Amino acid sequence: MLVSAKEMLQKAKAGHYAVGQFNINNLEWTKAILLTSEELRSPVILGVSEGAGKYMCGYKTVAAMVSAMLEELKITVPVALHLDHGSYEGCYRCIEAGFSSVMFDGSHYPIGENVEKTRELVHVCGEKGLSLEAEVGSIGGEEDGVVGMGECADPNECKMIADLGVTMLAAGIGNIHGKYPPNWPGLSFETLAAVSDKVGNMPLVLHGGTGIPADMIKKAISLGVCKINVNTECQLAFAAATRAYIEAGKDQQGKGYDPRKLLAPGFEAIKATVKEKMELFGSVGKA
């Protein structure tokens, strides 16, 4: 059964660890993440971008697939199905489809409009028992058409959004979607500390978790980050393992072209990546 992310993040905040959000793109992605979570007894958040939702035939298809897999795989750890960087309209479609959590990314709106739209969604999600993530500032780079310049969040604006009663807050602190460039200056811990001070006990979210050094991850957690998003790293691991399988000619040996064999190395690579991240985030054994 899907759950809101509220309780798992409150526990993470109190326990000084972070829950991983791992984005899903198909059945293999979802199965790999769920099995790893169960094996490690870790809570987990399955992230779905609007582009990935469309690719997987719509949010209702995604919610039905995840719900069925939880039952068939006998998953007992807490699992939240979460819209990632959702539009105002996308949030309502996911709420209707059966998601247990949504993110409204109003960071590109003037703060007043971000506040008003977020306030409305706080009310709707509260009535339905869903968790809600909001964003202030922006995440650098591009993900499914959502482009950010990487502006650091204004701590006072973060407080305005947090005071509305959202479950969690994503604040731009110099983080980037995709691969980090060689000249990346690193996370702005000064901004993160200021935001954390303003919003009190609000769980904070770190987007762009791929490629951030382990010491920065741990410092971010110590400053209030309770949810860390990973997508690109799983994609890179899957692609590298699949490429190695094909370049070794294994798809031409016997029935190596069978999708169940062809996709298996990538599937295992995702499991290994998720395991590594859960261990780094400190969520293992916290279910």
C-alpha positions as CSV (number, residue, x, y, z in Angstrom):
1,M,0.0,0.0,0.0
2,L,1.2,3.5,-0.9
3,V,1.7,6.0,1.9
4,S,2.2,9.7,2.3
5,A,5.9,10.7,2.6
6,K,5.1,12.8,5.7
7,E,5.8,10.2,8.4
8,M,8.9,8.8,6.8
9,L,10.4,12.3,6.4
10,Q,9.5,13.3,10.0
11,K,11.3,10.2,11.2
12,A,14.3,11.0,8.9
13,K,14.4,14.5,10.3
14,A,14.4,13.2,13.9
15,G,16.9,10.5,13.1
16,H,19.3,12.7,11.1
17,Y,19.2,10.7,7.9
18,A,17.6,11.1,4.4
19,V,15.1,9.1,2.4
20,G,16.0,8.6,-1.2
21,Q,13.7,9.6,-4.0
22,F,14.6,7.4,-7.0
23,N,12.8,8.3,-10.3
24,I,11.2,5.5,-12.2
25,N,11.0,5.2,-16.0
26,N,9.6,1.8,-16.6
27,L,8.8,-1.6,-14.9
28,E,12.5,-2.6,-14.5
29,W,13.3,0.7,-12.8
30,T,10.4,0.3,-10.4
31,K,11.0,-3.3,-9.6
32,A,14.7,-2.8,-9.0
33,I,14.1,0.1,-6.6
34,L,11.3,-1.7,-4.7
35,L,13.2,-4.9,-4.3
36,T,16.3,-3.1,-3.0
37,S,14.2,-1.1,-0.5
38,E,12.7,-4.3,0.8
39,E,16.0,-6.0,1.1
40,L,17.6,-3.1,2.9
41,R,14.5,-2.3,5.0
42,S,14.6,1.3,3.8
43,P,11.6,3.6,3.2
44,V,11.6,4.9,-0.4
45,I,10.0,7.5,-2.6
46,L,9.3,6.7,-6.2
47,G,9.6,9.9,-8.3
48,V,7.7,10.4,-11.5
49,S,8.4,13.4,-13.7
50,E,5.7,14.6,-16.0
51,G,7.6,13.4,-19.0
52,A,8.2,10.0,-17.5
53,G,4.5,9.8,-16.6
54,K,3.5,10.5,-20.2
55,Y,6.1,7.9,-21.4
56,M,4.6,5.2,-19.2
57,C,1.1,5.8,-20.7
58,G,-0.2,8.3,-18.0
59,Y,-0.4,8.6,-14.3
60,K,-3.2,6.1,-13.8
61,T,-1.1,3.5,-15.5
62,V,1.9,4.3,-13.3
63,A,-0.2,4.2,-10.1
64,A,-1.8,0.9,-11.1
65,M,1.6,-0.6,-11.9
66,V,3.2,0.5,-8.6
67,S,0.2,-0.7,-6.5
68,A,0.2,-4.1,-8.2
69,M,3.9,-4.5,-7.8
70,L,3.7,-3.7,-4.1
71,E,1.3,-6.6,-3.7
72,E,2.9,-9.1,-6.0
73,L,6.4,-8.4,-4.7
74,K,5.1,-8.4,-1.1
75,I,6.7,-5.1,-0.3
76,T,6.3,-4.2,3.4
77,V,8.5,-1.0,3.7
78,P,6.9,2.4,3.4
79,V,6.6,3.5,-0.3
80,A,5.4,6.9,-1.5
81,L,4.5,7.5,-5.2
82,H,5.5,11.1,-5.8
83,L,5.1,13.6,-8.7
84,D,8.4,15.2,-9.4
85,H,8.5,18.9,-10.5
86,G,4.8,18.9,-11.2
87,S,2.9,21.7,-12.8
88,Y,-0.3,23.0,-11.1
89,E,-2.4,21.0,-13.5
90,G,-0.1,17.9,-13.2
91,C,-0.6,17.8,-9.5
92,Y,-4.4,17.5,-9.8
93,R,-4.0,14.8,-12.4
94,C,-1.7,12.8,-10.1
95,I,-4.0,13.3,-7.1
96,E,-6.9,11.9,-9.2
97,A,-4.8,9.0,-10.5
98,G,-3.9,7.8,-7.0
99,F,-0.5,9.1,-6.2
100,S,0.3,9.4,-2.5
101,S,2.5,12.5,-2.8
102,V,3.0,15.4,-5.2
103,M,5.4,18.2,-5.8
104,F,4.2,21.5,-7.1
105,D,7.1,23.4,-8.6
106,G,6.0,27.0,-8.5
107,S,9.6,28.3,-8.4
108,H,9.2,29.9,-11.8
109,Y,6.2,32.0,-10.7
110,P,6.5,35.3,-8.8
111,I,6.5,34.4,-5.1
112,G,3.0,35.7,-4.6
113,E,1.6,33.3,-7.2
114,N,3.7,30.5,-5.9
115,V,2.3,31.1,-2.5
116,E,-1.4,31.2,-3.7
117,K,-1.1,28.1,-5.8
118,T,0.7,26.2,-3.1
119,R,-1.8,27.3,-0.5
120,E,-4.6,25.8,-2.5
121,L,-2.7,22.5,-3.0
122,V,-2.0,22.3,0.7
123,H,-5.7,22.4,1.4
124,V,-6.5,19.7,-1.3
125,C,-3.6,17.4,-0.3
126,G,-4.5,17.8,3.4
127,E,-8.1,16.7,2.8
128,K,-6.9,13.6,1.0
129,G,-4.0,12.7,3.3
130,L,-1.3,13.3,0.7
131,S,2.1,14.8,1.2
132,L,3.1,18.0,-0.7
133,E,6.5,19.3,-1.8
134,A,7.0,22.9,-2.8
135,E,10.0,24.7,-4.3
136,V,11.7,28.1,-3.8
137,G,14.7,29.2,-5.9
138,S,15.6,26.9,-8.8
139,I,17.5,23.7,-9.6
140,G,20.1,24.3,-12.3
141,G,19.9,22.5,-15.6
142,E,17.0,20.9,-17.4
143,E,14.7,18.0,-16.6
144,D,11.7,17.1,-18.9
145,G,11.5,20.7,-20.1
146,V,11.8,22.3,-16.6
147,V,14.7,24.6,-17.0
148,G,16.4,26.3,-14.0
149,M,19.3,28.7,-13.8
150,G,20.3,27.5,-10.4
151,E,19.4,30.6,-8.4
152,C,19.8,30.1,-4.6
153,A,16.5,30.4,-2.7
154,D,15.6,33.4,-0.6
155,P,15.3,32.2,3.0
156,N,12.4,34.6,3.7
157,E,10.5,33.3,0.7
158,C,11.1,29.8,1.9
159,K,9.5,30.7,5.2
160,M,6.5,32.1,3.4
161,I,6.0,28.7,1.6
162,A,6.8,26.6,4.7
163,D,4.3,28.5,6.8
164,L,1.5,27.4,4.4
165,G,1.8,23.8,5.8
166,V,3.6,22.0,3.1
167,T,5.1,18.6,4.0
168,M,8.6,19.3,2.6
169,L,10.5,22.1,0.9
170,A,13.0,22.1,-2.0
171,A,15.2,25.1,-1.8
172,G,17.7,25.9,-4.5
173,I,21.2,25.9,-3.0
174,G,23.4,25.6,-6.2
175,N,22.3,22.1,-7.0
176,I,21.9,20.9,-10.6
177,H,19.9,18.3,-12.5
178,G,22.0,15.9,-14.6
179,K,25.8,15.7,-14.5
180,Y,27.7,18.4,-12.6
181,P,30.2,20.4,-14.6
182,P,33.9,20.3,-13.7
183,N,33.8,23.9,-12.6
184,W,30.8,23.5,-10.3
185,P,31.4,25.5,-7.1
186,G,29.5,23.1,-4.9
187,L,26.4,23.5,-2.7
188,S,25.8,26.8,-0.9
189,F,25.7,25.6,2.7
190,E,25.4,29.2,3.8
191,T,22.0,29.3,2.0
192,L,21.0,25.9,3.3
193,A,21.8,26.9,6.9
194,A,19.8,30.2,6.5
195,V,16.8,28.4,5.0
196,S,16.9,25.7,7.7
197,D,17.0,28.4,10.4
198,K,14.0,30.1,8.9
199,V,11.8,27.1,8.4
200,G,12.5,25.3,11.7
201,N,11.6,21.6,11.6
202,M,10.5,21.5,8.0
203,P,12.0,18.6,6.1
204,L,14.2,20.0,3.3
205,V,14.7,18.4,-0.1
206,L,17.9,18.2,-2.2
207,H,17.3,17.8,-5.9
208,G,20.1,16.8,-8.3
209,G,21.6,14.2,-6.0
210,T,23.7,12.6,-8.8
211,G,27.4,13.4,-8.5
212,I,27.3,15.4,-5.3
213,P,30.3,14.3,-3.2
214,A,29.6,12.1,-0.1
215,D,30.9,14.7,2.3
216,M,28.5,17.3,0.9
217,I,25.6,14.9,1.1
218,K,26.3,14.2,4.8
219,K,26.7,17.9,5.6
220,A,23.4,18.7,3.8
221,I,21.7,16.0,5.9
222,S,23.2,17.6,9.1
223,L,21.6,20.9,8.0
224,G,18.1,19.6,7.6
225,V,17.9,17.8,4.3
226,C,15.7,14.7,4.7
227,K,14.9,13.8,1.1
228,I,17.5,13.4,-1.7
229,N,16.5,12.9,-5.3
230,V,18.5,10.6,-7.6
231,N,17.7,10.0,-11.3
232,T,20.6,10.6,-13.6
233,E,22.9,8.2,-11.7
234,C,20.5,5.3,-12.2
235,Q,20.2,6.2,-15.9
236,L,24.0,6.2,-16.4
237,A,24.4,2.9,-14.5
238,F,21.7,1.3,-16.6
239,A,23.1,2.5,-19.8
240,A,26.7,1.5,-19.0
241,A,25.7,-2.1,-18.0
242,T,23.5,-2.5,-21.1
243,R,26.2,-1.2,-23.4
244,A,28.8,-3.6,-21.9
245,Y,26.4,-6.5,-22.4
246,I,25.8,-5.7,-26.1
247,E,29.4,-4.8,-26.8
248,A,30.5,-8.2,-25.4
249,G,28.1,-9.8,-27.9
250,K,26.0,-11.4,-25.3
251,D,22.8,-10.4,-27.0
252,Q,23.9,-12.6,-29.9
253,Q,24.6,-15.7,-27.8
254,G,21.7,-18.1,-27.4
255,K,18.6,-16.1,-26.6
256,G,20.6,-13.2,-25.2
257,Y,18.4,-10.9,-27.2
258,D,15.4,-11.8,-25.0
259,P,14.5,-8.5,-23.2
260,R,14.5,-10.4,-19.9
261,K,18.2,-11.1,-20.4
262,L,19.1,-8.0,-22.3
263,L,17.8,-5.7,-19.6
264,A,19.0,-7.8,-16.6
265,P,22.5,-6.2,-16.3
266,G,20.9,-2.7,-16.3
267,F,18.4,-3.9,-13.7
268,E,21.2,-5.1,-11.4
269,A,23.1,-1.9,-12.0
270,I,20.2,0.1,-10.7
271,K,19.9,-2.1,-7.7
272,A,23.5,-1.5,-6.9
273,T,23.2,2.2,-7.3
274,V,20.1,2.4,-5.1
275,K,21.9,0.3,-2.4
276,E,24.9,2.6,-2.5
277,K,22.8,5.7,-2.1
278,M,20.6,4.3,0.7
279,E,23.7,3.4,2.6
280,L,25.1,7.0,2.1
281,F,21.8,8.6,3.0
282,G,21.6,6.5,6.2
283,S,18.1,5.1,5.5
284,V,19.0,1.4,5.7
285,G,17.1,-0.4,8.4
286,K,14.9,2.6,9.1
287,A,11.6,1.1,7.7
